[in-house]
Amino acid sequence: MAKLIKVENKVLITAEMVEIVVLLSEDKSVLQIAEILEVNRRTLEAKMMLIKKECGVKTLQGMVGLFFRNKLIK
């Protein structure tokens, strides 16, 4: 079961979500991240869309920034 982490606005974030955002912050492309996580690109895109929706952001940059501001990633 995924570890859940609470963010300021009470969104529950899984360890997998954190891993995706960390890879995005390392300037990896969606295709590269999909290969690293061994998932289909479209599956990854759906997961990223869900993360953005849950966090209330519109862009991937906004999502990465939110994780940095809440000290979920360094």
Predicted model as a PDB file, atoms N, CA, C, CB and O in Angstrom, pLDDT in the B-factor column:
MODEL        1                                                                  
ATOM      1  N   MET A   1       0.845  -1.188   0.000  1.00 35.00           N  
ATOM      2  CA  MET A   1       0.000   0.000   0.000  1.00 35.00           C  
ATOM      3  C   MET A   1       0.884   1.243   0.000  1.00 35.00           C  
ATOM      4  CB  MET A   1      -0.958   0.003   1.224  1.00 35.00           C  
ATOM      5  O   MET A   1       1.918   1.277   0.667  1.00 35.00           O  
ATOM      6  N   ALA A   2       0.479   2.242  -0.737  1.00 41.00           N  
ATOM      7  CA  ALA A   2       1.262   3.469  -0.857  1.00 41.00           C  
ATOM      8  C   ALA A   2       1.199   4.283   0.430  1.00 41.00           C  
ATOM      9  CB  ALA A   2       0.763   4.308  -2.039  1.00 41.00           C  
ATOM     10  O   ALA A   2       0.163   4.364   1.091  1.00 41.00           O  
ATOM     11  N   LYS A   3       2.326   4.874   0.761  1.00 46.00           N  
ATOM     12  CA  LYS A   3       2.384   5.761   1.921  1.00 46.00           C  
ATOM     13  C   LYS A   3       1.692   7.068   1.560  1.00 46.00           C  
ATOM     14  CB  LYS A   3       3.861   6.013   2.375  1.00 46.00           C  
ATOM     15  O   LYS A   3       1.943   7.633   0.496  1.00 46.00           O  
ATOM     16  N   LEU A   4       0.828   7.543   2.436  1.00 47.00           N  
ATOM     17  CA  LEU A   4       0.116   8.785   2.176  1.00 47.00           C  
ATOM     18  C   LEU A   4       0.728   9.919   2.970  1.00 47.00           C  
ATOM     19  CB  LEU A   4      -1.365   8.640   2.513  1.00 47.00           C  
ATOM     20  O   LEU A   4       1.086   9.748   4.136  1.00 47.00           O  
ATOM     21  N   ILE A   5       0.846  11.067   2.346  1.00 52.00           N  
ATOM     22  CA  ILE A   5       1.431  12.244   2.964  1.00 52.00           C  
ATOM     23  C   ILE A   5       0.409  13.365   2.866  1.00 52.00           C  
ATOM     24  CB  ILE A   5       2.787  12.642   2.284  1.00 52.00           C  
ATOM     25  O   ILE A   5      -0.163  13.587   1.799  1.00 52.00           O  
ATOM     26  N   LYS A   6       0.170  14.077   3.971  1.00 53.00           N  
ATOM     27  CA  LYS A   6      -0.777  15.187   3.924  1.00 53.00           C  
ATOM     28  C   LYS A   6      -0.077  16.467   3.517  1.00 53.00           C  
ATOM     29  CB  LYS A   6      -1.466  15.368   5.277  1.00 53.00           C  
ATOM     30  O   LYS A   6       1.013  16.776   4.000  1.00 53.00           O  
ATOM     31  N   VAL A   7      -0.713  17.206   2.625  1.00 55.00           N  
ATOM     32  CA  VAL A   7      -0.241  18.504   2.180  1.00 55.00           C  
ATOM     33  C   VAL A   7      -1.111  19.543   2.874  1.00 55.00           C  
ATOM     34  CB  VAL A   7      -0.297  18.645   0.607  1.00 55.00           C  
ATOM     35  O   VAL A   7      -2.177  19.222   3.401  1.00 55.00           O  
ATOM     36  N   GLU A   8      -0.649  20.792   2.871  1.00 58.00           N  
ATOM     37  CA  GLU A   8      -1.368  21.883   3.530  1.00 58.00           C  
ATOM     38  C   GLU A   8      -2.864  21.869   3.265  1.00 58.00           C  
ATOM     39  CB  GLU A   8      -0.804  23.195   3.090  1.00 58.00           C  
ATOM     40  O   GLU A   8      -3.658  21.962   4.201  1.00 58.00           O  
ATOM     41  N   ASN A   9      -3.256  21.754   2.015  1.00 55.00           N  
ATOM     42  CA  ASN A   9      -4.682  21.805   1.683  1.00 55.00           C  
ATOM     43  C   ASN A   9      -5.356  20.440   1.826  1.00 55.00           C  
ATOM     44  CB  ASN A   9      -4.868  22.324   0.262  1.00 55.00           C  
ATOM     45  O   ASN A   9      -6.421  20.206   1.254  1.00 55.00           O  
ATOM     46  N   LYS A  10      -4.742  19.553   2.578  1.00 63.00           N  
ATOM     47  CA  LYS A  10      -5.279  18.242   2.936  1.00 63.00           C  
ATOM     48  C   LYS A  10      -5.470  17.279   1.776  1.00 63.00           C  
ATOM     49  CB  LYS A  10      -6.570  18.420   3.612  1.00 63.00           C  
ATOM     50  O   LYS A  10      -6.327  16.397   1.828  1.00 63.00           O  
ATOM     51  N   VAL A  11      -4.681  17.446   0.743  1.00 64.00           N  
ATOM     52  CA  VAL A  11      -4.674  16.500  -0.368  1.00 64.00           C  
ATOM     53  C   VAL A  11      -3.776  15.345   0.047  1.00 64.00           C  
ATOM     54  CB  VAL A  11      -4.180  17.170  -1.714  1.00 64.00           C  
ATOM     55  O   VAL A  11      -2.689  15.570   0.581  1.00 64.00           O  
ATOM     56  N   LEU A  12      -4.208  14.124  -0.188  1.00 72.00           N  
ATOM     57  CA  LEU A  12      -3.374  12.973   0.136  1.00 72.00           C  
ATOM     58  C   LEU A  12      -2.509  12.629  -1.061  1.00 72.00           C  
ATOM     59  CB  LEU A  12      -4.236  11.761   0.553  1.00 72.00           C  
ATOM     60  O   LEU A  12      -3.002  12.438  -2.173  1.00 72.00           O  
ATOM     61  N   ILE A  13      -1.217  12.554  -0.814  1.00 75.00           N  
ATOM     62  CA  ILE A  13      -0.238  12.311  -1.865  1.00 75.00           C  
ATOM     63  C   ILE A  13       0.427  10.966  -1.606  1.00 75.00           C  
ATOM     64  CB  ILE A  13       0.819  13.456  -1.931  1.00 75.00           C  
ATOM     65  O   ILE A  13       0.873  10.701  -0.489  1.00 75.00           O  
ATOM     66  N   THR A  14       0.498  10.128  -2.611  1.00 81.00           N  
ATOM     67  CA  THR A  14       1.152   8.831  -2.459  1.00 81.00           C  
ATOM     68  C   THR A  14       2.638   8.948  -2.780  1.00 81.00           C  
ATOM     69  CB  THR A  14       0.488   7.777  -3.367  1.00 81.00           C  
ATOM     70  O   THR A  14       3.076   9.917  -3.401  1.00 81.00           O  
ATOM     71  N   ALA A  15       3.391   7.970  -2.360  1.00 85.00           N  
ATOM     72  CA  ALA A  15       4.829   7.933  -2.648  1.00 85.00           C  
ATOM     73  C   ALA A  15       5.063   7.887  -4.158  1.00 85.00           C  
ATOM     74  CB  ALA A  15       5.495   6.710  -1.962  1.00 85.00           C  
ATOM     75  O   ALA A  15       6.043   8.447  -4.650  1.00 85.00           O  
ATOM     76  N   GLU A  16       4.175   7.229  -4.891  1.00 88.00           N  
ATOM     77  CA  GLU A  16       4.304   7.174  -6.355  1.00 88.00           C  
ATOM     78  C   GLU A  16       4.159   8.564  -6.965  1.00 88.00           C  
ATOM     79  CB  GLU A  16       3.250   6.222  -6.956  1.00 88.00           C  
ATOM     80  O   GLU A  16       4.886   8.917  -7.894  1.00 88.00           O  
ATOM     81  N   MET A  17       3.221   9.350  -6.444  1.00 87.00           N  
ATOM     82  CA  MET A  17       3.047  10.711  -6.942  1.00 87.00           C  
ATOM     83  C   MET A  17       4.304  11.541  -6.689  1.00 87.00           C  
ATOM     84  CB  MET A  17       1.827  11.374  -6.281  1.00 87.00           C  
ATOM     85  O   MET A  17       4.735  12.306  -7.552  1.00 87.00           O  
ATOM     86  N   VAL A  18       4.879  11.386  -5.519  1.00 88.00           N  
ATOM     87  CA  VAL A  18       6.103  12.106  -5.181  1.00 88.00           C  
ATOM     88  C   VAL A  18       7.218  11.696  -6.141  1.00 88.00           C  
ATOM     89  CB  VAL A  18       6.517  11.833  -3.710  1.00 88.00           C  
ATOM     90  O   VAL A  18       7.980  12.544  -6.606  1.00 88.00           O  
ATOM     91  N   GLU A  19       7.315  10.411  -6.436  1.00 93.00           N  
ATOM     92  CA  GLU A  19       8.353   9.920  -7.347  1.00 93.00           C  
ATOM     93  C   GLU A  19       8.191  10.542  -8.743  1.00 93.00           C  
ATOM     94  CB  GLU A  19       8.300   8.374  -7.440  1.00 93.00           C  
ATOM     95  O   GLU A  19       9.179  10.917  -9.375  1.00 93.00           O  
ATOM     96  N   ILE A  20       6.964  10.647  -9.211  1.00 93.00           N  
ATOM     97  CA  ILE A  20       6.709  11.253 -10.520  1.00 93.00           C  
ATOM     98  C   ILE A  20       7.154  12.702 -10.519  1.00 93.00           C  
ATOM     99  CB  ILE A  20       5.219  11.152 -10.892  1.00 93.00           C  
ATOM    100  O   ILE A  20       7.808  13.149 -11.461  1.00 93.00           O  
ATOM    101  N   VAL A  21       6.810  13.442  -9.477  1.00 91.00           N  
ATOM    102  CA  VAL A  21       7.161  14.866  -9.408  1.00 91.00           C  
ATOM    103  C   VAL A  21       8.673  15.044  -9.280  1.00 91.00           C  
ATOM    104  CB  VAL A  21       6.443  15.544  -8.220  1.00 91.00           C  
ATOM    105  O   VAL A  21       9.237  15.975  -9.855  1.00 91.00           O  
ATOM    106  N   VAL A  22       9.327  14.166  -8.537  1.00 93.00           N  
ATOM    107  CA  VAL A  22      10.787  14.241  -8.424  1.00 93.00           C  
ATOM    108  C   VAL A  22      11.419  14.064  -9.800  1.00 93.00           C  
ATOM    109  CB  VAL A  22      11.322  13.166  -7.439  1.00 93.00           C  
ATOM    110  O   VAL A  22      12.338  14.802 -10.158  1.00 93.00           O  
ATOM    111  N   LEU A  23      10.941  13.103 -10.566  1.00 95.00           N  
ATOM    112  CA  LEU A  23      11.480  12.877 -11.903  1.00 95.00           C  
ATOM    113  C   LEU A  23      11.207  14.072 -12.814  1.00 95.00           C  
ATOM    114  CB  LEU A  23      10.883  11.604 -12.509  1.00 95.00           C  
ATOM    115  O   LEU A  23      12.050  14.432 -13.635  1.00 95.00           O  
ATOM    116  N   LEU A  24      10.037  14.685 -12.674  1.00 93.00           N  
ATOM    117  CA  LEU A  24       9.748  15.898 -13.451  1.00 93.00           C  
ATOM    118  C   LEU A  24      10.704  17.015 -13.064  1.00 93.00           C  
ATOM    119  CB  LEU A  24       8.289  16.350 -13.238  1.00 93.00           C  
ATOM    120  O   LEU A  24      11.169  17.761 -13.925  1.00 93.00           O  
ATOM    121  N   SER A  25      11.000  17.135 -11.766  1.00 92.00           N  
ATOM    122  CA  SER A  25      11.904  18.198 -11.310  1.00 92.00           C  
ATOM    123  C   SER A  25      13.330  17.965 -11.792  1.00 92.00           C  
ATOM    124  CB  SER A  25      11.883  18.295  -9.785  1.00 92.00           C  
ATOM    125  O   SER A  25      14.129  18.900 -11.844  1.00 92.00           O  
ATOM    126  N   GLU A  26      13.654  16.720 -12.146  1.00 93.00           N  
ATOM    127  CA  GLU A  26      14.973  16.388 -12.691  1.00 93.00           C  
ATOM    128  C   GLU A  26      15.007  16.562 -14.211  1.00 93.00           C  
ATOM    129  CB  GLU A  26      15.354  14.949 -12.318  1.00 93.00           C  
ATOM    130  O   GLU A  26      15.939  16.106 -14.874  1.00 93.00           O  
ATOM    131  N   ASP A  27      13.983  17.224 -14.755  1.00 93.00           N  
ATOM    132  CA  ASP A  27      13.891  17.545 -16.179  1.00 93.00           C  
ATOM    133  C   ASP A  27      13.758  16.308 -17.064  1.00 93.00           C  
ATOM    134  CB  ASP A  27      15.102  18.333 -16.600  1.00 93.00           C  
ATOM    135  O   ASP A  27      14.249  16.297 -18.192  1.00 93.00           O  
ATOM    136  N   LYS A  28      13.103  15.279 -16.563  1.00 95.00           N  
ATOM    137  CA  LYS A  28      12.816  14.089 -17.366  1.00 95.00           C  
ATOM    138  C   LYS A  28      11.544  14.328 -18.168  1.00 95.00           C  
ATOM    139  CB  LYS A  28      12.673  12.823 -16.468  1.00 95.00           C  
ATOM    140  O   LYS A  28      10.627  15.001 -17.698  1.00 95.00           O  
ATOM    141  N   SER A  29      11.487  13.785 -19.358  1.00 95.00           N  
ATOM    142  CA  SER A  29      10.282  13.896 -20.181  1.00 95.00           C  
ATOM    143  C   SER A  29       9.260  12.863 -19.715  1.00 95.00           C  
ATOM    144  CB  SER A  29      10.615  13.701 -21.692  1.00 95.00           C  
ATOM    145  O   SER A  29       9.584  11.937 -18.972  1.00 95.00           O  
ATOM    146  N   VAL A  30       8.032  13.041 -20.163  1.00 95.00           N  
ATOM    147  CA  VAL A  30       6.972  12.096 -19.807  1.00 95.00           C  
ATOM    148  C   VAL A  30       7.342  10.695 -20.293  1.00 95.00           C  
ATOM    149  CB  VAL A  30       5.611  12.541 -20.412  1.00 95.00           C  
ATOM    150  O   VAL A  30       7.126   9.712 -19.583  1.00 95.00           O  
ATOM    151  N   LEU A  31       7.890  10.604 -21.483  1.00 96.00           N  
ATOM    152  CA  LEU A  31       8.287   9.310 -22.026  1.00 96.00           C  
ATOM    153  C   LEU A  31       9.397   8.669 -21.194  1.00 96.00           C  
ATOM    154  CB  LEU A  31       8.743   9.466 -23.473  1.00 96.00           C  
ATOM    155  O   LEU A  31       9.358   7.468 -20.929  1.00 96.00           O  
ATOM    156  N   GLN A  32      10.381   9.462 -20.784  1.00 97.00           N  
ATOM    157  CA  GLN A  32      11.462   8.941 -19.940  1.00 97.00           C  
ATOM    158  C   GLN A  32      10.927   8.449 -18.594  1.00 97.00           C  
ATOM    159  CB  GLN A  32      12.531  10.023 -19.716  1.00 97.00           C  
ATOM    160  O   GLN A  32      11.329   7.393 -18.105  1.00 97.00           O  
ATOM    161  N   ILE A  33      10.022   9.222 -18.006  1.00 96.00           N  
ATOM    162  CA  ILE A  33       9.449   8.839 -16.710  1.00 96.00           C  
ATOM    163  C   ILE A  33       8.651   7.549 -16.863  1.00 96.00           C  
ATOM    164  CB  ILE A  33       8.546   9.973 -16.144  1.00 96.00           C  
ATOM    165  O   ILE A  33       8.745   6.661 -16.016  1.00 96.00           O  
ATOM    166  N   ALA A  34       7.875   7.437 -17.924  1.00 96.00           N  
ATOM    167  CA  ALA A  34       7.094   6.217 -18.173  1.00 96.00           C  
ATOM    168  C   ALA A  34       8.012   5.005 -18.279  1.00 96.00           C  
ATOM    169  CB  ALA A  34       6.255   6.360 -19.460  1.00 96.00           C  
ATOM    170  O   ALA A  34       7.700   3.939 -17.748  1.00 96.00           O  
ATOM    171  N   GLU A  35       9.142   5.164 -18.965  1.00 97.00           N  
ATOM    172  CA  GLU A  35      10.097   4.060 -19.093  1.00 97.00           C  
ATOM    173  C   GLU A  35      10.707   3.707 -17.738  1.00 97.00           C  
ATOM    174  CB  GLU A  35      11.207   4.423 -20.094  1.00 97.00           C  
ATOM    175  O   GLU A  35      10.849   2.528 -17.412  1.00 97.00           O  
ATOM    176  N   ILE A  36      11.068   4.715 -16.948  1.00 96.00           N  
ATOM    177  CA  ILE A  36      11.668   4.474 -15.626  1.00 96.00           C  
ATOM    178  C   ILE A  36      10.677   3.744 -14.720  1.00 96.00           C  
ATOM    179  CB  ILE A  36      12.110   5.812 -14.970  1.00 96.00           C  
ATOM    180  O   ILE A  36      11.050   2.803 -14.020  1.00 96.00           O  
ATOM    181  N   LEU A  37       9.417   4.176 -14.733  1.00 95.00           N  
ATOM    182  CA  LEU A  37       8.399   3.579 -13.871  1.00 95.00           C  
ATOM    183  C   LEU A  37       7.781   2.315 -14.463  1.00 95.00           C  
ATOM    184  CB  LEU A  37       7.314   4.585 -13.595  1.00 95.00           C  
ATOM    185  O   LEU A  37       6.985   1.633 -13.817  1.00 95.00           O  
ATOM    186  N   GLU A  38       8.161   2.019 -15.699  1.00 96.00           N  
ATOM    187  CA  GLU A  38       7.667   0.845 -16.411  1.00 96.00           C  
ATOM    188  C   GLU A  38       6.144   0.842 -16.525  1.00 96.00           C  
ATOM    189  CB  GLU A  38       8.132  -0.419 -15.712  1.00 96.00           C  
ATOM    190  O   GLU A  38       5.479  -0.152 -16.233  1.00 96.00           O  
ATOM    191  N   VAL A  39       5.611   1.994 -16.962  1.00 96.00           N  
ATOM    192  CA  VAL A  39       4.183   2.127 -17.226  1.00 96.00           C  
ATOM    193  C   VAL A  39       4.004   2.709 -18.620  1.00 96.00           C  
ATOM    194  CB  VAL A  39       3.486   3.019 -16.153  1.00 96.00           C  
ATOM    195  O   VAL A  39       4.938   3.264 -19.198  1.00 96.00           O  
ATOM    196  N   ASN A  40       2.805   2.577 -19.148  1.00 96.00           N  
ATOM    197  CA  ASN A  40       2.475   3.156 -20.440  1.00 96.00           C  
ATOM    198  C   ASN A  40       2.467   4.676 -20.319  1.00 96.00           C  
ATOM    199  CB  ASN A  40       1.108   2.632 -20.950  1.00 96.00           C  
ATOM    200  O   ASN A  40       2.089   5.219 -19.281  1.00 96.00           O  
ATOM    201  N   ARG A  41       2.882   5.358 -21.377  1.00 96.00           N  
ATOM    202  CA  ARG A  41       2.921   6.828 -21.374  1.00 96.00           C  
ATOM    203  C   ARG A  41       1.554   7.418 -21.073  1.00 96.00           C  
ATOM    204  CB  ARG A  41       3.426   7.353 -22.720  1.00 96.00           C  
ATOM    205  O   ARG A  41       1.450   8.381 -20.313  1.00 96.00           O  
ATOM    206  N   ARG A  42       0.509   6.856 -21.655  1.00 97.00           N  
ATOM    207  CA  ARG A  42      -0.843   7.384 -21.447  1.00 97.00           C  
ATOM    208  C   ARG A  42      -1.306   7.159 -20.004  1.00 97.00           C  
ATOM    209  CB  ARG A  42      -1.832   6.723 -22.429  1.00 97.00           C  
ATOM    210  O   ARG A  42      -2.024   7.990 -19.449  1.00 97.00           O  
ATOM    211  N   THR A  43      -0.905   6.062 -19.407  1.00 95.00           N  
ATOM    212  CA  THR A  43      -1.225   5.812 -18.002  1.00 95.00           C  
ATOM    213  C   THR A  43      -0.567   6.864 -17.126  1.00 95.00           C  
ATOM    214  CB  THR A  43      -0.773   4.399 -17.577  1.00 95.00           C  
ATOM    215  O   THR A  43      -1.187   7.399 -16.207  1.00 95.00           O  
ATOM    216  N   LEU A  44       0.690   7.155 -17.418  1.00 95.00           N  
ATOM    217  CA  LEU A  44       1.414   8.174 -16.667  1.00 95.00           C  
ATOM    218  C   LEU A  44       0.766   9.542 -16.841  1.00 95.00           C  
ATOM    219  CB  LEU A  44       2.879   8.223 -17.110  1.00 95.00           C  
ATOM    220  O   LEU A  44       0.622  10.290 -15.874  1.00 95.00           O  
ATOM    221  N   GLU A  45       0.374   9.871 -18.071  1.00 95.00           N  
ATOM    222  CA  GLU A  45      -0.284  11.159 -18.313  1.00 95.00           C  
ATOM    223  C   GLU A  45      -1.584  11.263 -17.519  1.00 95.00           C  
ATOM    224  CB  GLU A  45      -0.565  11.348 -19.815  1.00 95.00           C  
ATOM    225  O   GLU A  45      -1.905  12.329 -16.995  1.00 95.00           O  
ATOM    226  N   ALA A  46      -2.324  10.175 -17.427  1.00 93.00           N  
ATOM    227  CA  ALA A  46      -3.568  10.172 -16.652  1.00 93.00           C  
ATOM    228  C   ALA A  46      -3.267  10.378 -15.170  1.00 93.00           C  
ATOM    229  CB  ALA A  46      -4.342   8.849 -16.865  1.00 93.00           C  
ATOM    230  O   ALA A  46      -3.984  11.110 -14.487  1.00 93.00           O  
ATOM    231  N   LYS A  47      -2.213   9.737 -14.670  1.00 91.00           N  
ATOM    232  CA  LYS A  47      -1.836   9.906 -13.264  1.00 91.00           C  
ATOM    233  C   LYS A  47      -1.423  11.349 -12.990  1.00 91.00           C  
ATOM    234  CB  LYS A  47      -0.689   8.944 -12.891  1.00 91.00           C  
ATOM    235  O   LYS A  47      -1.777  11.912 -11.954  1.00 91.00           O  
ATOM    236  N   MET A  48      -0.673  11.947 -13.917  1.00 92.00           N  
ATOM    237  CA  MET A  48      -0.238  13.331 -13.731  1.00 92.00           C  
ATOM    238  C   MET A  48      -1.432  14.284 -13.771  1.00 92.00           C  
ATOM    239  CB  MET A  48       0.790  13.722 -14.809  1.00 92.00           C  
ATOM    240  O   MET A  48      -1.468  15.264 -13.027  1.00 92.00           O  
ATOM    241  N   MET A  49      -2.399  14.003 -14.627  1.00 92.00           N  
ATOM    242  CA  MET A  49      -3.595  14.826 -14.688  1.00 92.00           C  
ATOM    243  C   MET A  49      -4.363  14.738 -13.366  1.00 92.00           C  
ATOM    244  CB  MET A  49      -4.490  14.393 -15.868  1.00 92.00           C  
ATOM    245  O   MET A  49      -4.879  15.741 -12.874  1.00 92.00           O  
ATOM    246  N   LEU A  50      -4.433  13.552 -12.806  1.00 88.00           N  
ATOM    247  CA  LEU A  50      -5.098  13.358 -11.518  1.00 88.00           C  
ATOM    248  C   LEU A  50      -4.377  14.121 -10.402  1.00 88.00           C  
ATOM    249  CB  LEU A  50      -5.169  11.862 -11.175  1.00 88.00           C  
ATOM    250  O   LEU A  50      -5.018  14.750  -9.560  1.00 88.00           O  
ATOM    251  N   ILE A  51      -3.044  14.062 -10.399  1.00 85.00           N  
ATOM    252  CA  ILE A  51      -2.264  14.783  -9.392  1.00 85.00           C  
ATOM    253  C   ILE A  51      -2.539  16.279  -9.504  1.00 85.00           C  
ATOM    254  CB  ILE A  51      -0.747  14.493  -9.554  1.00 85.00           C  
ATOM    255  O   ILE A  51      -2.769  16.946  -8.496  1.00 85.00           O  
ATOM    256  N   LYS A  52      -2.516  16.807 -10.724  1.00 87.00           N  
ATOM    257  CA  LYS A  52      -2.769  18.238 -10.924  1.00 87.00           C  
ATOM    258  C   LYS A  52      -4.166  18.611 -10.424  1.00 87.00           C  
ATOM    259  CB  LYS A  52      -2.618  18.613 -12.417  1.00 87.00           C  
ATOM    260  O   LYS A  52      -4.339  19.633  -9.761  1.00 87.00           O  
ATOM    261  N   LYS A  53      -5.142  17.794 -10.738  1.00 85.00           N  
ATOM    262  CA  LYS A  53      -6.516  18.065 -10.315  1.00 85.00           C  
ATOM    263  C   LYS A  53      -6.621  18.036  -8.794  1.00 85.00           C  
ATOM    264  CB  LYS A  53      -7.487  17.042 -10.937  1.00 85.00           C  
ATOM    265  O   LYS A  53      -7.214  18.932  -8.193  1.00 85.00           O  
ATOM    266  N   GLU A  54      -6.048  17.009  -8.170  1.00 81.00           N  
ATOM    267  CA  GLU A  54      -6.102  16.875  -6.715  1.00 81.00           C  
ATOM    268  C   GLU A  54      -5.411  18.038  -6.016  1.00 81.00           C  
ATOM    269  CB  GLU A  54      -5.464  15.562  -6.283  1.00 81.00           C  
ATOM    270  O   GLU A  54      -5.860  18.491  -4.963  1.00 81.00           O  
ATOM    271  N   CYS A  55      -4.324  18.520  -6.600  1.00 81.00           N  
ATOM    272  CA  CYS A  55      -3.541  19.606  -5.994  1.00 81.00           C  
ATOM    273  C   CYS A  55      -4.077  20.985  -6.360  1.00 81.00           C  
ATOM    274  CB  CYS A  55      -2.087  19.500  -6.420  1.00 81.00           C  
ATOM    275  O   CYS A  55      -3.670  21.984  -5.767  1.00 81.00           O  
ATOM    276  N   GLY A  56      -4.982  21.049  -7.324  1.00 83.00           N  
ATOM    277  CA  GLY A  56      -5.561  22.322  -7.718  1.00 83.00           C  
ATOM    278  C   GLY A  56      -4.628  23.205  -8.525  1.00 83.00           C  
ATOM    279  O   GLY A  56      -4.679  24.431  -8.423  1.00 83.00           O  
ATOM    280  N   VAL A  57      -3.768  22.578  -9.333  1.00 88.00           N  
ATOM    281  CA  VAL A  57      -2.868  23.338 -10.201  1.00 88.00           C  
ATOM    282  C   VAL A  57      -3.189  23.013 -11.652  1.00 88.00           C  
ATOM    283  CB  VAL A  57      -1.377  23.022  -9.880  1.00 88.00           C  
ATOM    284  O   VAL A  57      -3.821  22.000 -11.952  1.00 88.00           O  
ATOM    285  N   LYS A  58      -2.745  23.883 -12.545  1.00 91.00           N  
ATOM    286  CA  LYS A  58      -3.068  23.715 -13.962  1.00 91.00           C  
ATOM    287  C   LYS A  58      -1.918  23.172 -14.792  1.00 91.00           C  
ATOM    288  CB  LYS A  58      -3.505  25.019 -14.533  1.00 91.00           C  
ATOM    289  O   LYS A  58      -2.139  22.593 -15.855  1.00 91.00           O  
ATOM    290  N   THR A  59      -0.691  23.355 -14.315  1.00 92.00           N  
ATOM    291  CA  THR A  59       0.467  22.963 -15.120  1.00 92.00           C  
ATOM    292  C   THR A  59       1.386  22.033 -14.342  1.00 92.00           C  
ATOM    293  CB  THR A  59       1.242  24.201 -15.580  1.00 92.00           C  
ATOM    294  O   THR A  59       1.296  21.920 -13.119  1.00 92.00           O  
ATOM    295  N   LEU A  60       2.274  21.367 -15.080  1.00 89.00           N  
ATOM    296  CA  LEU A  60       3.268  20.517 -14.435  1.00 89.00           C  
ATOM    297  C   LEU A  60       4.226  21.357 -13.595  1.00 89.00           C  
ATOM    298  CB  LEU A  60       4.048  19.706 -15.484  1.00 89.00           C  
ATOM    299  O   LEU A  60       4.662  20.927 -12.527  1.00 89.00           O  
ATOM    300  N   GLN A  61       4.551  22.553 -14.077  1.00 90.00           N  
ATOM    301  CA  GLN A  61       5.431  23.438 -13.327  1.00 90.00           C  
ATOM    302  C   GLN A  61       4.779  23.841 -12.010  1.00 90.00           C  
ATOM    303  CB  GLN A  61       5.781  24.684 -14.156  1.00 90.00           C  
ATOM    304  O   GLN A  61       5.448  23.909 -10.979  1.00 90.00           O  
ATOM    305  N   GLY A  62       3.486  24.105 -12.040  1.00 89.00           N  
ATOM    306  CA  GLY A  62       2.759  24.443 -10.826  1.00 89.00           C  
ATOM    307  C   GLY A  62       2.751  23.290  -9.838  1.00 89.00           C  
ATOM    308  O   GLY A  62       2.845  23.492  -8.627  1.00 89.00           O  
ATOM    309  N   MET A  63       2.639  22.081 -10.366  1.00 88.00           N  
ATOM    310  CA  MET A  63       2.640  20.887  -9.522  1.00 88.00           C  
ATOM    311  C   MET A  63       3.997  20.713  -8.848  1.00 88.00           C  
ATOM    312  CB  MET A  63       2.290  19.636 -10.350  1.00 88.00           C  
ATOM    313  O   MET A  63       4.061  20.457  -7.646  1.00 88.00           O  
ATOM    314  N   VAL A  64       5.076  20.849  -9.608  1.00 89.00           N  
ATOM    315  CA  VAL A  64       6.421  20.720  -9.044  1.00 89.00           C  
ATOM    316  C   VAL A  64       6.647  21.811  -7.996  1.00 89.00           C  
ATOM    317  CB  VAL A  64       7.500  20.804 -10.162  1.00 89.00           C  
ATOM    318  O   VAL A  64       7.200  21.546  -6.928  1.00 89.00           O  
ATOM    319  N   GLY A  65       6.222  23.025  -8.302  1.00 89.00           N  
ATOM    320  CA  GLY A  65       6.362  24.131  -7.354  1.00 89.00           C  
ATOM    321  C   GLY A  65       5.615  23.879  -6.068  1.00 89.00           C  
ATOM    322  O   GLY A  65       6.126  24.176  -4.989  1.00 89.00           O  
ATOM    323  N   LEU A  66       4.415  23.338  -6.158  1.00 85.00           N  
ATOM    324  CA  LEU A  66       3.617  23.020  -4.971  1.00 85.00           C  
ATOM    325  C   LEU A  66       4.334  22.008  -4.088  1.00 85.00           C  
ATOM    326  CB  LEU A  66       2.241  22.481  -5.378  1.00 85.00           C  
ATOM    327  O   LEU A  66       4.347  22.142  -2.864  1.00 85.00           O  
ATOM    328  N   PHE A  67       4.925  21.002  -4.708  1.00 86.00           N  
ATOM    329  CA  PHE A  67       5.641  19.980  -3.941  1.00 86.00           C  
ATOM    330  C   PHE A  67       6.868  20.573  -3.266  1.00 86.00           C  
ATOM    331  CB  PHE A  67       6.051  18.812  -4.849  1.00 86.00           C  
ATOM    332  O   PHE A  67       7.186  20.211  -2.133  1.00 86.00           O  
ATOM    333  N   PHE A  68       7.563  21.481  -3.950  1.00 86.00           N  
ATOM    334  CA  PHE A  68       8.724  22.149  -3.338  1.00 86.00           C  
ATOM    335  C   PHE A  68       8.279  23.022  -2.167  1.00 86.00           C  
ATOM    336  CB  PHE A  68       9.481  23.009  -4.387  1.00 86.00           C  
ATOM    337  O   PHE A  68       8.877  22.974  -1.092  1.00 86.00           O  
ATOM    338  N   ARG A  69       7.233  23.817  -2.373  1.00 85.00           N  
ATOM    339  CA  ARG A  69       6.772  24.730  -1.316  1.00 85.00           C  
ATOM    340  C   ARG A  69       6.330  23.977  -0.074  1.00 85.00           C  
ATOM    341  CB  ARG A  69       5.627  25.594  -1.824  1.00 85.00           C  
ATOM    342  O   ARG A  69       6.497  24.468   1.043  1.00 85.00           O  
ATOM    343  N   ASN A  70       5.765  22.786  -0.260  1.00 79.00           N  
ATOM    344  CA  ASN A  70       5.297  21.988   0.877  1.00 79.00           C  
ATOM    345  C   ASN A  70       6.363  21.034   1.392  1.00 79.00           C  
ATOM    346  CB  ASN A  70       4.064  21.205   0.489  1.00 79.00           C  
ATOM    347  O   ASN A  70       6.091  20.176   2.232  1.00 79.00           O  
ATOM    348  N   LYS A  71       7.592  21.196   0.873  1.00 82.00           N  
ATOM    349  CA  LYS A  71       8.745  20.408   1.304  1.00 82.00           C  
ATOM    350  C   LYS A  71       8.538  18.897   1.175  1.00 82.00           C  
ATOM    351  CB  LYS A  71       9.072  20.742   2.729  1.00 82.00           C  
ATOM    352  O   LYS A  71       9.024  18.117   1.993  1.00 82.00           O  
ATOM    353  N   LEU A  72       7.799  18.500   0.121  1.00 78.00           N  
ATOM    354  CA  LEU A  72       7.632  17.083  -0.161  1.00 78.00           C  
ATOM    355  C   LEU A  72       8.782  16.549  -0.983  1.00 78.00           C  
ATOM    356  CB  LEU A  72       6.326  16.836  -0.879  1.00 78.00           C  
ATOM    357  O   LEU A  72       9.051  15.348  -0.990  1.00 78.00           O  
ATOM    358  N   ILE A  73       9.475  17.468  -1.692  1.00 81.00           N  
ATOM    359  CA  ILE A  73      10.673  17.108  -2.436  1.00 81.00           C  
ATOM    360  C   ILE A  73      11.696  18.195  -2.204  1.00 81.00           C  
ATOM    361  CB  ILE A  73      10.379  16.922  -3.956  1.00 81.00           C  
ATOM    362  O   ILE A  73      11.354  19.317  -1.831  1.00 81.00           O  
ATOM    363  N   LYS A  74      12.978  17.850  -2.430  1.00 77.00           N  
ATOM    364  CA  LYS A  74      14.068  18.815  -2.254  1.00 77.00           C  
ATOM    365  C   LYS A  74      14.768  19.054  -3.561  1.00 77.00           C  
ATOM    366  CB  LYS A  74      15.070  18.332  -1.204  1.00 77.00           C  
ATOM    367  O   LYS A  74      15.717  19.837  -3.620  1.00 77.00           O  
TER     368      LYS A  74                                                      
ENDMDL                                                                          
END                                                                             
